[in-house]
Amino acid sequence: MSNRFFFDDDDDESDSGVDDLPYPKPLSREAFLTPDFDPATYLSTLRNRHQTLEDLRAELRTRSQDINKELLDLVNDNYQEFLSLGSSLRGGDEMIEEVRLGLLGFKRVTQGLKSKVDERRKEVEDLVAQRKEIRRQMQLGRALLDVDYRLGELERSLMITTGEVSHDGKAPEIDRDYGESDEESDDSQEVHSTTSRLDRQIRHYLLARRGMERVGSDHPSIAQQQARITRVKNTILLDLGNALKQSSTRNDEQTTRLLAAYGDLGESQQALKVLRERGP
């Protein structure tokens, strides 16, 4: 119709005559192409469209048929390409087989590297274990040397000769009579000097004893040192007894130090025995 015209959906009236009735514009193709297209939302936008429901259905049906026809034409136009797609994929099995063989080779190489890494890790673990053992042996050797050094120093300080060894481990008979002085001040000074010397000797003895305990009494070297440590202890007890006997009963400090030395050696009962022998 040459005199047909269109107007917007929100136009409610027209100045044309009865023969020039308004017709709605065709449905926009772009409205169906939006990614978030929703039929209910789209139909709600057509509420002001001057068109009956039946005409709207017919137009939507026509639009659907047009889309189907376009899809069919698109398939027909590319039909030859669809047919050639299968032939273009020929030879894919060979390519897949090549990839599979490549992956198998890579797997073998990886497994070989893993085996070498495991071997090297085992070697490193063995070397670390050897290093720990060497370090333990070095510490053990230092401890044994320290025990031997301290016992030697004690033997020299206590004037014990290693050749004089008795089977019962007792100290050799050494004249340890400190003498008697007519002057009480000289006697007190001598006892004080003796007490200080005994304190040092007992300290070294205890350090040697702790070193032997750290190594263990079942070690052969420690077992051989038992006789020496026993002689040293007995000699120290002998010197302690002589010093306690000669200490003045009025010098409580000296007596206390000597009794504490007995306690450090674990020989408190021996100290009581010496005190009873000394008398008041």
ROMAR-787804 format. One record per residue (C-alpha): residue in one letter; x, y, z. Coordinates in steps of 0.05 Angstrom, whole numbers, plus 5000, padded with zeros to 4 digits. Layout:
BEGIN
AXYZ
...
This chain:
BEGIN
M500050005000
S503150654979
N499551055032
R501350595091
F505850895145
F508850685212
F509451045278
D512550925345
D509250475396
D507851055443
D503851455391
D496551405411
E493151775353
S494252005281
D491952585239
S490752115179
G484051885156
V480851215165
D484250935103
D491151115129
L490850705194
P497550635230
Y501349975226
P506449755277
K513749725257
P516649035243
L519948685302
S527248895307
R532048335291
E537348625337
A532748535397
F533447785391
L541047805387
T542548075456
P546447575500
D541647655558
F535247595516
D529147415558
P522447275524
A518147525582
T522148175587
Y521848275512
L514248175509
S513348675566
T516449205522
L510949105470
R505149315515
N504149965476
R504549635409
H498349755366
Q497449035346
T492848465365
L495547865401
E494047415342
D497847875295
L503747885343
R503847125345
A503647095270
E509447585264
L513547205315
R512046555278
T514246875213
R520547125247
S522046415272
Q520946125203
D525646645173
I531046465223
N530245715209
K530645855134
E537046275145
L540045705185
L538345205132
D541245655078
L547545725120
V548244975125
N547144875051
D552145415033
N557445065077
Y555344355062
Q561644205022
E565944455078
F562143995127
L563443405081
S570743565073
L571643625149
G572142865157
S577342795102
S581443365132
L581842975197
R584842365163
G591842215188
G590242425259
D591441725285
E598641755261
M599642425295
I596642165359
E601141555356
E607242015347
V605042425407
R604041785448
L610941525430
G613942205448
L610542185515
L613041475528
G620141695512
F619442295558
K616841835612
R622841375606
V627641965610
T623942225671
Q624241555705
G631641515690
L632842195721
K628542005781
S632741375792
K639141795790
V636142295838
D634141735886
E641141435882
R644342115896
R639442235953
K641441565983
E648841745976
V647642416010
E643742076067
D649541586077
L654642146077
V650542546127
A649941926172
Q657541826166
R658642546184
K654242486245
E657941856266
I664742196257
R662342786297
R659842326352
Q666541966353
M670242636356
Q666042856414
L667242186448
G674742256436
R674742956465
A670842716526
L675842146537
L681742616529
D678643106577
V677542556629
D684742316621
Y687443026625
R683543186689
L685542536722
G692842666704
E692443366733
L689343096796
E694542556802
R700143076796
S696643536845
L695542976895
M702542696883
I699942026861
T704741616818
T701341176767
G706240616781
E703840516852
V697340146838
S694139706891
H689139176873
D683739466918
G684240156887
K686640496951
A691141086948
P698540946960
E701441107027
I703841827023
D706142237082
R700842777087
D702343017157
Y701943767153
G705743837218
E703944217280
S705744937291
D706545287357
E703045887329
E695545837319
S695446367264
D700345977222
D696245347230
S689845697210
Q693145987149
E695745307128
V688844997136
H685745557095
S690745437038
T689544687041
T681944797039
S682545226976
R686944706943
L682044156961
D676244556932
R679844596865
Q681543866866
I674443656883
R671744106827
H676343756777
Y674543086805
L667143216796
L668243456724
A672142826709
R666642406740
R661242756698
G665442646635
M665941906651
E658441866662
R657042206595
V661341706559
G658441116597
S661440626646
D661140056594
H666240396549
P672940036552
S676940666564
I672440886621
A672840196652
Q680440246652
Q679940926687
Q675840666745
A681940486785
R685041176775
I678641546794
T678041116856
R685241276877
V684042016865
K677742016907
N680941626964
T686942096964
I682342706966
L678542397024
L685042277060
D687143007051
L680143237072
G680642817135
N687443097153
A685043807140
L678743707181
K682643417239
Q687344007240
S682044537231
S680844967292
T674344847328
R673545607332
N674145687256
D667145517237
E667945767165
Q673645287150
T670044707182
T663744867142
R667644887076
L670844217091
L664243897109
A661144177045
A666843857006
Y665143187038
G657943307016
D660043446944
L663542776944
G657542426974
E661542227036
S657842587092
Q658241967136
Q665841967128
A665942697152
L662142507215
K667041947228
V672942427222
L669542927269
R668542387321
E675842187315
R678042917322
G674143017385
P671943687414
